[in-house]
Amino acid sequence: MVCQLEHCPWKVHVDGASSAKGAGAGIIIITPESILLEHLFRLGFNASNNEAEYKALLAGLRTVSRLEARDVEIYLDSRLVVNQVQGSFEARDPRMKAYLELNRHADSLATLASSIAEEIPRLIRVELVLKPSIKVAGDEGAAKVEVTTVTTLGPSWMNPIIDFLADDRIPDDEKEANKIRRVAAQYWLSKDRKLYCRSFRGPYLLCLHPEKVGQLLAELHEGVCGSHVGGRSLAHRAMTQGFWWPQMQKDIAEYVRKCDQCQKHIPLIHQPTGHLNPISSPWPFAQWGLGILGSFPRATGNRRFVLVAVDYFTKWAEAEALANIRDVDVKKFVWKNIITWFGVPDSLILDNGLQFDSQAFREFCSKLGIRNIYSSPAYPQGNGQAKAVNKVIVNSLKRRLKGAKGN
């Protein structure tokens, strides 16, 4: 029986196969005009036999859809795929579920035609499919879904104030209610329910939730632009950035005290308190104090000592890394770093080290008219000005070389 052309359905025969050499799918489409269209797919990924069947079914449906076919009969030889599409079988495998979601518009399937008439005109096209049509979690190359955990902030001191300013609600406790009414005038609430503290001369400061205080202090104190400043400076920096919360001075002081790096490099005073005996200098660069730092780990040129000279009037410091600290090296340092730059000084404040108290160094200073003033024998290293500068230099080296460890 020959049907009329406008009432003849499109017939789509699909089949898929998988083996150790690879997977593929074939489609045979017979138009109402009895034109045979053949389409072959070679799958460029590992697929099971059922996946190949689903891939062939999907490709057949897409093809006849593009050809604007209205009445379509699809033939498939996979009992599993047929029953899953019809709803008789449940798809438990996640990959089969994903394929099944793409095939819900299929209405009917039957067995694949066992033979195709050879005399029908045919057109064959071969296409390479590199990726599967579905992506399941755990597959290689599948799209990854990033899940962001949204943290809900707990109640804080701001909630009663926000409720009062936004909805005119006050706590049941009369004492707390009076307190909220009294302090609410110090705050302003924006349209997005952000609470700001009114400042006297500066702009309004954003009130910070207690759970976010630690993140802000960590960034300001030791972040990219942090410099491990003290409590008062850190509090001023937080307010400059536009943040405020109650007892911020106390919280910041406790945070700085708990900072590991600040505790390691804080200046330590080991000498007992006593009366100060200042040494006055009559004019700039007239009186210098000399001191030695080291020994350090050996650097380039076998340098492991630092010789430091400090002017008592201007506090100007001169320093040079040396391999040795003999009297010859001290004479060269005084000539090159002090005399040639600032002129012959009136006096040098020195400790009782052998490099400063040698006969050669005394004669060198005597010829130039420089007075040598040595510390008391009870305090052989009692040069206070040089020690203060040495402490600053050592602390700066520690901060810059904290990651170098033994180097």
Protein Blocks (a to p, Z undefined) as FASTA:
>chain_A
ZZdfklpccdddddddddfkbccdddddddfkopacddddddfbdcdfklmmmmmmmmmm
mmmmmnopabdcdddfbfklmmmmnomaccfblklmmmmmmmmmpmbdcdddfbdcfklc
cdddddddfbdfbdcehiahiacddddddddddddfklmmmmmmmnopacfblklmmmmm
mmmmmpccdfkopacdddfklccdddddfklmmmmmmmmmmmmklghiafklmmmmmmmn
opacehklmmmmmmmmmpmklmmmgccdfbdcddddddddfbghkbccdddeddddddeh
hiabdcddddfklopacddddfbdcfklmmmmmmmmmmmmnopafbdcddfbfklmgmkl
mmmmmmnopacddddfklmmlcfklmmmmmmmmmmmmmmmmmnmmZZ
